[in-house]
């Protein structure tokens, strides 16, 4: 139940709710805290229209925050309502939660401008304004003052049960010297017993056999809890709440119906709506509970991934050092660079997974806390109190369940280090020594490989250009084995340029469209058609172009030595190029009229099975 604790604390004082009241926005606040954050507004700003009675949102006048200037420009806390000659600024402090609160006392004012409130507290100034510390909606109190807000008896009961469950163990009342921990309480005798004293003083026979023995915590609650008061209307304090207004979503009394406020509204029996809303909340909780279970399993998997990444990283570094040490002295400088790349990959994977663990842990804690709170609310037997908060809780449960939607519980990173050192090149090619990918690749664009007109952003994943001419940039990782797939989304496109996507050798020309020379293999595309191009030879024109939001996929399969392209998840044309061998870098060419973003580390598309061509010549 520890996760539920935040649900039970006031957003102003940070302590457990004491005499919580429900604001029209459905948020809760301690009665004393509500008084501390009141701000008096000038009479000139008070709405002149009569305020409606009842407990709905329409009872209060929400303020125009732009006109009221309730927020301080210096910080995000609540400020006093100042700026009027007739109303000096009220000094204020900050609560433990950082919310500005005002002193409980108010300046002396004529008696006719003060509104009494229950409990013998000082009267509330007329035209007082309160701002919800959670959603920041502001409203001017009506003539009832804080009495116009219904008390959240359900929340008060949940807080009491929670605090009782956290209290120290109860001691036996009949032990003579060192009292032992009580194991039961007799409701009829009103005595706490340990097991030996119960057997000795309260045998389960004779007239005592009919006494009811309960756990100590339950007995303490039944001892301290006074009989529940019958719910009464906040507007008509002598009337019991007996109906539920469907339109206003609030319990009402018969006098509310007779006076006309709810006379034209649809009303239903309080008990029926209580059962209906309990059922709805239970159904929503079942779905949320499934999401929480999945989240717990997901967190276990992520924590295991952290361990695997650490182990694989250590193992990979050892292998890399062993390979590099076997090479000639000319490789030593390159070895240090490769180790640095491995460490960056290691740290990147750990950061991504740890960030996802942290994010998911927070969401799960919030979800579990909400679930526990809702389960405690469902235990309440107060129909009107339950219905005062049930709609808001049902909405929160649905919203929280929606946050665990598609993709939320999918790992953002694999634990494998998809890097293999190829030590076969000749000594004169050592300067090109690099990692090759054996599995799904993760890479970014390499600023060192880019034409000077290329502009990189978003951690070198997003590309545009300063020039109207086509300019080339390559990825920072080369491939020579395996099957690899990456995608590029079109962020901006004005229907004129022909961006090109594909692969290239390390010495490709950077100041022409990709594919113009014999060092690149590419597909260039406009808003209607696409072509394959290598060594300035254009082939296989295909219908279908790009626009803003389109996705271009590139699939490089060294098991068959082929390159093919996808457009919006569909294969674009036949296999583009065959007989590919050697070392290739991902590459693109763009000009200033287009902007694209790279997505890597992607699984091979479902439709593609390496080495299985379709009858039409496409690999499917």
ZILIN-V451032 format. One record per backbone hydrogen bond with DSSP energy under -0.5 kcal/mol. NH is the residue of the N-H (numbers start at 1). CO is the residue of the C=O. If there is no record, write none. Layout:
nh = {NH | NH}
co = {CO | CO}
This chain:
nh = {4 | 5 | 6 | 7 | 8 | 8 | 9 | 10 | 14 | 17 | 21 | 22 | 23 | 23 | 26 | 29 | 31 | 31 | 34 | 35 | 36 | 37 | 38 | 39 | 41 | 45 | 46 | 46 | 52 | 59 | 60 | 61 | 62 | 63 | 65 | 68 | 69 | 70 | 72 | 79 | 82 | 84 | 87 | 93 | 95 | 97 | 98 | 101 | 102 | 103 | 113 | 114 | 115 | 117 | 120 | 121 | 124 | 126 | 128 | 129 | 130 | 132 | 136 | 139 | 140 | 141 | 145 | 147 | 148 | 149 | 152 | 153 | 156 | 157 | 158 | 159 | 160 | 161 | 162 | 163 | 164 | 165 | 166 | 167 | 167 | 172 | 173 | 179 | 182 | 183 | 184 | 185 | 186 | 187 | 187 | 190 | 191 | 193 | 198 | 199 | 200 | 201 | 202 | 205 | 208 | 209 | 210 | 211 | 213 | 214 | 219 | 220 | 221 | 222 | 223 | 224 | 225 | 226 | 233 | 233 | 237 | 239 | 241 | 242 | 242 | 243 | 244 | 245 | 246 | 246 | 247 | 249 | 250 | 252 | 257 | 258 | 259 | 260 | 261 | 262 | 265 | 268 | 270 | 273 | 274 | 275 | 276 | 277 | 278 | 279 | 280 | 281 | 282 | 283 | 284 | 285 | 286 | 287 | 288 | 289 | 290 | 291 | 292 | 293 | 294 | 295 | 296 | 297 | 298 | 299 | 300 | 301 | 302 | 303 | 304 | 305 | 306 | 307 | 308 | 309 | 310 | 311 | 312 | 313 | 314 | 315 | 316 | 317 | 318 | 319 | 320 | 321 | 322 | 323 | 324 | 325 | 326 | 326 | 327 | 331 | 332 | 333 | 335 | 336 | 337 | 338 | 339 | 340 | 341 | 342 | 343 | 344 | 345 | 346 | 347 | 348 | 349 | 350 | 351 | 352 | 353 | 354 | 355 | 356 | 357 | 358 | 359 | 360 | 361 | 362 | 363 | 364 | 365 | 366 | 367 | 368 | 369 | 370 | 371 | 372 | 373 | 374 | 375 | 376 | 377 | 378 | 379 | 380 | 383 | 386 | 387 | 388 | 389 | 389 | 390 | 391 | 393 | 394 | 395 | 396 | 397 | 398 | 399 | 400 | 401 | 402 | 403 | 404 | 405 | 408 | 410 | 418 | 419 | 420 | 422 | 422 | 423 | 429 | 430 | 432 | 433 | 436 | 445 | 446 | 447 | 449 | 450 | 450 | 451 | 454 | 455 | 457 | 461 | 461 | 462 | 463 | 464 | 466 | 471 | 472 | 473 | 475 | 476 | 478 | 479 | 481 | 484 | 486 | 487 | 488 | 489 | 490 | 491 | 491 | 492 | 494 | 500 | 501 | 502 | 503 | 504 | 505 | 508 | 516 | 520 | 521 | 522 | 523 | 524 | 525 | 526 | 530 | 531 | 532 | 533 | 534 | 535 | 535 | 536 | 537 | 538 | 539 | 542 | 544 | 545 | 546 | 549 | 550 | 552 | 553 | 554 | 555 | 556 | 556 | 557 | 557 | 558 | 558 | 560 | 561 | 562 | 563 | 564 | 566 | 567 | 568 | 570 | 572 | 573 | 575 | 576 | 577 | 579 | 580 | 584 | 585 | 586 | 587 | 588 | 589 | 590 | 592 | 594 | 595 | 596 | 597 | 598 | 599 | 601 | 602 | 608 | 612 | 614 | 617 | 620 | 620}
co = {1 | 2 | 3 | 4 | 4 | 5 | 6 | 15 | 10 | 8 | 29 | 150 | 21 | 27 | 23 | 21 | 18 | 19 | 30 | 31 | 32 | 33 | 35 | 129 | 127 | 42 | 42 | 43 | 58 | 56 | 57 | 140 | 60 | 138 | 63 | 64 | 65 | 65 | 77 | 70 | 80 | 87 | 84 | 101 | 99 | 12 | 95 | 93 | 36 | 91 | 110 | 111 | 124 | 121 | 117 | 118 | 115 | 113 | 125 | 39 | 139 | 137 | 132 | 130 | 61 | 128 | 142 | 144 | 145 | 146 | 20 | 151 | 152 | 153 | 154 | 155 | 156 | 157 | 158 | 159 | 160 | 161 | 162 | 163 | 164 | 180 | 192 | 177 | 170 | 193 | 193 | 214 | 191 | 185 | 212 | 186 | 186 | 184 | 194 | 195 | 196 | 197 | 198 | 203 | 205 | 206 | 207 | 208 | 211 | 185 | 215 | 216 | 217 | 218 | 219 | 220 | 221 | 224 | 236 | 239 | 235 | 236 | 231 | 240 | 252 | 252 | 268 | 250 | 244 | 266 | 266 | 245 | 245 | 243 | 253 | 254 | 255 | 257 | 256 | 256 | 262 | 244 | 242 | 269 | 270 | 271 | 272 | 273 | 274 | 275 | 276 | 277 | 278 | 279 | 280 | 281 | 282 | 283 | 284 | 285 | 286 | 287 | 288 | 289 | 290 | 291 | 292 | 293 | 294 | 295 | 296 | 297 | 298 | 299 | 300 | 301 | 302 | 303 | 304 | 305 | 306 | 307 | 308 | 309 | 310 | 311 | 312 | 313 | 314 | 315 | 316 | 317 | 318 | 319 | 320 | 321 | 322 | 323 | 324 | 328 | 329 | 329 | 331 | 332 | 333 | 334 | 335 | 336 | 337 | 338 | 339 | 340 | 341 | 342 | 343 | 344 | 345 | 346 | 347 | 348 | 349 | 350 | 351 | 352 | 353 | 354 | 355 | 356 | 357 | 358 | 359 | 360 | 361 | 362 | 363 | 364 | 365 | 366 | 367 | 368 | 369 | 370 | 371 | 372 | 373 | 374 | 375 | 377 | 381 | 382 | 383 | 384 | 385 | 386 | 386 | 387 | 389 | 390 | 391 | 392 | 393 | 394 | 395 | 396 | 397 | 398 | 399 | 401 | 402 | 405 | 407 | 416 | 417 | 436 | 420 | 434 | 421 | 426 | 427 | 429 | 430 | 420 | 460 | 474 | 445 | 446 | 446 | 447 | 472 | 451 | 464 | 462 | 457 | 458 | 457 | 596 | 455 | 453 | 590 | 510 | 588 | 586 | 444 | 435 | 584 | 437 | 556 | 554 | 599 | 552 | 597 | 550 | 489 | 595 | 595 | 593 | 589 | 523 | 587 | 521 | 585 | 519 | 505 | 513 | 517 | 503 | 533 | 501 | 531 | 499 | 529 | 542 | 524 | 539 | 522 | 537 | 517 | 520 | 515 | 534 | 536 | 532 | 530 | 528 | 527 | 526 | 490 | 547 | 488 | 566 | 486 | 564 | 484 | 554 | 555 | 562 | 482 | 556 | 557 | 557 | 557 | 577 | 555 | 553 | 570 | 551 | 567 | 565 | 571 | 617 | 563 | 563 | 560 | 561 | 479 | 504 | 477 | 502 | 473 | 500 | 471 | 467 | 591 | 492 | 463 | 489 | 461 | 487 | 441 | 485 | 605 | 609 | 618 | 614 | 612 | 618}
